[in-house]
C-alpha cells in the first residue's frame, strides 16, 4: 500500500489514479493510524510553500514524515519536492523539512511559471531506471531548487540548470509531475513503488 499524504493541498486524486493505473493500491490520508500501514509515502503538492508547511506543522504530518524517513521511502512531487529542502523564499522565508540542503528560489528569467514539457538529464538513482537521458516530463512551477550537486538525482535547464530531482537516503523528490507525464511518468512512479 502506498500512502498519499493529505495535508489539505495538492493533486492527490490524480496521483492516486496514476498509481492504480500501474497496479499499485494507494490510500489518501493524513491520519497516522492509516499511514502507519503504508510501505511507501508520497508527498504531493500544489500551491504556496508557506501555507503548505503551516498545514503540515499544524496537523503533525511534518514531524511524522521526519520520523518515517528513517526506514520508509518517501517521494515528494512538485511543491512536495520543495518541502524536502531546508527553506523556501516564497512569500518570505519559511523553513522546510530539511532533508536536502538548499532552498527553493524563484526563477529570475523567462516566462514564470515554467509550464510545459522539458528535458530531464544527468539521471541518477533507481528512480530513473529504464528512463532515457533527455526524456521530457511535465512541469508547472515558479520556484526551483537551489541545492548542491551531491543531492541532484536529475537536472533540467530553464534559463539556468537546476536540480529537477533530488535525493538523500530514503527521501526522493521530483519537481515535475510524473502523474501528468505519460508513460515516462508512470515508469518513474513504478520505479519508486518497486524500490
N, C-alpha and C positions, 0 to 999 in steps of 0.2 A: 504493500500500500504506500502510495506517495502522498504526503501531506502538503497541501497548498495553503500557505499561511494567510489568514484573513485578519487584517487589521483595519478593515473598513475602506480601503482604497485599492484600486488595481483591476487588471483584466483577468479576474480569477476564473470565470467560466470558460473563456477561450483557451486558457492553459489546460484546464481540466478536460475539455473536449479533445484537444490535441493529444493528450496522454491516453485517453480512452481509445482514440483512433488507432494508436500504435500498440494497443493491447495491455495497457497498464491501468490498474484501478487507482483512482485518485479521490481524495476527500478534501473539501474546502472547510477549514475550521480555524478558529482562534482559541480553542479550548485545549488545555494541556492534556486532559484525560483522553482526548481523541488523538491528538498529535503524538502522544507517547507511543501509540501503536503503529506509527508510520516508520518505514525503513529509511526513507529519504524525505527531505523537505525542500520545497520550492518557495522562494520569496519573490513574488511578482511585484510590480509597482507602476503606477501611472500618477502623475501629479507632482505636488510640492514635496521636496525633501523634508523641510521643517515640519509640515503638517503630518507627514507620514511617520517621522521619528517620534513626534509628540504622541501619536496614537499608539505606536509600539511600546513606548515607555509607559504610557498610562495603562495599557492592557497587560503589561508584564511580558509581552512577546519578545522585547529586546533582550531581556535577561534570559528568557527561555532559549532563544536562538544561540546565545553565547554558551549556554550550558550544553545544548545538544551538539554543538560543533565539535566537541571533544571526541565524539565517536559516531557521528552521523554526517553523511554527505549532504551539503546544502547548496542549492543553486539560486542565485539572485538574477532576476531578469529586469533589464532597463533601470528604472528607479531602484528596484531591488538590488541591482549590482552596485549602484552608488551608495546605498545604505551600508555596504560592506567596508567602505572607506573610512578613514579617520574623521573626515569632516566634509561639509559642503558649504559653498558660499552663495547658495541660492537663498534669496530673502534674508541676507545676513549670514553669519557663521553659525552652523549647527553641527554638533558632534554626531558622528555616525557610530556604527558598531565596532569599528576599529580592527577588523581582521586584516585589512590591506592598508599598507602605508600610503598616504597621499590624500588628495582632495578632489571633490567634484567642482570643476570650474566651468564658467560659461565660455562657449566659443566666442572668439573675438573677431572672427572674419566669416564671410559667406552669409548665405541666407540662413536665418535662425528661426525655428528649429531646422536641423537637418532632418528631412523627411524623404524616405525612399530607400532604394536598394543601393548597397555599397559593398565593395570587396573586403574580405577579411583575409589577412595574410599572417605569416610568421606563426603558424598554428602549432601549439604545444598542448600537452596533456591528453589523456584518453577522451576528453570531451569532444575532440575533433577527429577521432579515429574514423577513417574511411571518408573524410571530407577533404576535397582538394583545395590546395592553395588558391586563393583568389576567388573562392566561392562567395557569391553575393547573398547577403542577408538583409532583412528589412529593419530600418532604423527610424525612430522618431524621438529626437532629444535636442535640448538646447545646452545641456551641461555634459561634460566629458570627464573621464578620469585623468588626473594628473598624478601619475604614480610611477615609482621606479621600475625599470625594465625587468627586474627579478620577479615581479608579480604578474607580468604580462603573459597571458595564455594565447593572445592573438592581438593583432593591430589593424587599424583602419586609418585611411587618410581622408580627411575632410579639412582642407587648408593647412592643417597640421596632422602629423601622425601621432595617434594616441592609442592607449590600450583599450581595445573594444571587448576584450575578455580578460579576466583576472583570476588568480587563484592563489590560495595559501592553505596548505594542509587539506582539510576536508571541505573547504569553502571555495566555491567557484562562482563566477559572475559573468554575465554577458550583457553588453549594452543594447544589443539588437533584440528583436522579438522573434525567438525561434518558432513560436506558435503561429506566426504570420509569415514565415519564411519558406513555405513549401516543403519539398522533400528534404532539403538540406537541414531545415529547422527541425523537422521530425526526426531525422537521423541524429542530430545533436541531443535532442530530448531522450531518445532511446539509449544513446551512449551514456548519458547521465544516469538513467534509471538502471542500466545494466552494470554500473560500476561496482 
